[in-house]
């Protein structure tokens, strides 16, 4: 199957395939391309996701960020508030600690995890919630 990043880049062209929004079968086909490489998800998980987007008619607006983004994604940001980063290995871009420290001078937490990706909260809910707790622990 096609990696998530490749499929998202295909959708970036601005053309929304009619099957993506007009029919639940078409949407499930698209979701299977996007979520094929996501570990830990069942067919029911993917069907729940397709149903949520189809019934609320939010599939296109949720994907819009990917194909309309013209931001310099990899440019250092210089953000001055406390930042926590959990680097999941199957993310579209797994930020190395060196880049993260440069981009976020007030980095308070950085951790590389053994599994998970772009949908980490969905794929690895236990690890994700533990990361949230760990990242804010120093601010208590």
Secondary structure, DSSP 8 states (H G I E B T S, - for coil): ---HHHHHHHHTTS---THHHH-HHHHHHHHHHHHTT-TT--HHHHHHHHHHHHHHT-HHHHHHHHHH--S-TTS-----S-EEEEEEEESSS---HHHHHHH-TTEEEEEEEEEEETTHHHH-HHHHHHHHHHHHGGG-
